[in-house]
Amino acid sequence: MKYFETEKIELKRNLNNSFKKEIVAFLNTNNGTIYIGVDNNGNVIGIDSNKLDETMKKISDIITDKILPNPQDFVTS
């Protein structure tokens, strides 16, 4: 399956510093999906299985600690 960026879909090759901004943007526009592990051409490259737990923890920490007010009720994984 190949993915394409739209107003509601953002593709990220890996978790980076702009991730928080993307979450806030989607929260402010009533929905959206961020795919991590997908390059800008829409190809799934995945996340190293050894870093999956670490990546999920970083995402959780960004959502709970870096965005105020806390948006947990509006974010799904």
C-alpha positions, 0 to 999 in steps of 0.5 A: 500500500502506498500513502499520500500526504493530504490535509488530513494525512502527514507522512514522517520517515521517523519521529522528529522535532516537528512531530509536536507541531503536527499533532497540534495542527491536527488537533486544531483542525479537527482530525488527521493521521500521522504515519511514522515510518513512511517516507515522503514518496508514500513508501512504508519503510517501517520503524526498527523493531528494536526501537519500536517501544522507544518510539512509542514512549517518545510519542506518549511523552510528547502528547502528555508532557509537551502539549498543554492543555493535555490532549490525551482524550483527543489522540488515538494510536 
